[in-house]
């Protein structure tokens, strides 16, 4: 890979990190979401981290913190396959599992994020059909 192509990739990652930090500073998170973010930031030094509380999509009380989606990009995932990256995230968050019901993980290397996804995650959680929201 050429120097200029590498440099452009680094600039994209850095620009995305700045935008993401600004975006994340604008939202109010609950205590469980905060702990998830703090643990992942401290252990994986992510270039991008988005922890989304998807509990409102499910049959749970208002303001619950039971269902989360984590999108994380870290150089510490280099050389690891998808299962190994997921295990790394799960191990870091193990203490939180008694508090959460569901955790969707999208864990990428910087190259995967830039080359394969162009800095966008297309994965979305399906609508919840459980509890009182299901058609009977």
C-alpha positions in Angstrom: 0.0 0.0 0.0 1.3 3.4 -0.9 2.3 6.1 1.6 -0.4 8.5 0.4 -3.1 5.8 0.6 -2.0 4.9 4.2 -2.0 8.6 5.1 -5.5 9.1 3.7 -6.7 6.2 5.8 -5.2 7.6 8.9 -6.8 11.0 8.2 -10.2 9.4 7.7 -9.9 7.4 11.0 -8.8 10.5 12.9 -11.6 12.7 11.4 -14.1 10.0 12.2 -12.8 9.8 15.8 -13.2 13.6 16.2 -16.8 13.5 14.8 -17.7 10.5 16.9 -16.3 12.1 20.1 -18.4 15.2 19.4 -21.5 13.0 18.7 -21.1 10.9 21.8 -20.6 14.0 24.0 -24.1 15.2 23.0 -26.1 12.3 24.4 -27.0 11.5 27.9 -26.2 7.9 28.9 -27.4 5.7 31.8 -25.0 4.2 34.4 -24.8 0.8 32.7 -24.0 2.4 29.3 -21.4 4.6 30.9 -19.7 1.6 32.5 -19.7 -0.2 29.2 -18.1 2.7 27.4 -15.5 3.3 30.1 -14.4 -0.3 30.2 -14.1 -0.6 26.4 -12.3 2.7 26.1 -9.8 1.8 28.8 -9.0 -1.7 27.6 -9.2 -1.4 23.8 -8.4 2.3 23.1 -10.9 2.4 20.2 -10.7 4.6 17.2 -14.5 4.4 17.1 -16.9 3.4 19.8 -20.6 3.6 19.7 -22.6 2.0 22.5 -26.3 2.2 21.7 -29.0 1.4 24.2 -31.7 -0.4 22.2 -33.9 -1.2 25.2 -36.6 1.1 24.0 -37.1 -1.3 21.1 -38.1 -4.0 23.5 -40.9 -4.8 26.0 -39.1 -3.3 29.0 -39.9 -0.4 31.3 -39.1 3.1 30.1 -35.4 4.2 30.6 -34.3 0.5 31.0 -30.7 -0.5 30.2 -31.1 -4.1 29.2 -30.4 -4.3 25.4 -27.2 -2.8 23.8 -25.4 -2.7 20.5 -21.7 -2.0 20.5 -19.9 -0.9 17.4 -16.1 -0.8 18.1 -13.0 -0.2 15.9 -9.7 -0.9 17.6 -6.1 -1.6 16.5 -6.1 -4.2 19.3 -8.3 -6.4 17.1 -5.5 -6.7 14.4 -4.7 -10.3 13.7 -7.9 -11.6 15.5 -10.8 -13.3 13.8 -14.4 -12.2 14.4 -14.9 -14.8 17.2 -11.7 -13.7 19.0 -12.7 -10.0 18.8 -16.2 -10.8 20.2 -14.7 -12.9 23.0 -12.3 -10.0 23.9 -15.3 -7.6 24.2 -17.3 -10.1 26.2 -14.4 -10.7 28.6 -14.1 -7.0 29.2 -17.8 -6.6 29.9 -18.3 -9.8 31.9 -19.2 -8.0 35.1 -22.0 -6.2 33.4 -23.9 -9.3 32.2 -26.1 -9.7 35.3 -27.5 -6.3 34.4 -28.0 -6.7 30.6 -30.2 -9.1 28.7 -28.8 -8.7 25.2 -25.6 -7.4 23.7 -25.0 -7.2 19.9 -21.3 -6.7 19.1 -19.8 -5.4 15.9 -16.0 -5.4 16.4 -13.7 -4.3 13.5 -10.1 -3.6 12.8 -9.4 -0.1 11.4 -8.7 -1.6 7.9 -12.0 -3.5 7.9 -13.9 -0.4 9.0 -12.4 1.8 6.3 -12.0 -0.6 3.4 -15.0 -2.9 3.8 -17.6 -0.6 5.5 -16.4 2.9 4.5 -16.8 3.9 8.1 -20.5 2.9 8.3 -22.2 0.0 10.0 -25.2 -1.4 8.2 -26.2 -3.8 10.9 -29.4 -3.0 12.7 -31.2 -5.0 15.4 -34.5 -6.5 14.4 -37.7 -5.2 15.9 -38.7 -6.9 19.1 -41.7 -9.2 18.8 -41.7 -10.4 22.4 -44.0 -9.6 25.2 -47.0 -7.3 24.6 -45.6 -6.0 21.3 -46.0 -9.4 19.5 -49.0 -10.2 17.3 -51.0 -13.0 18.7 
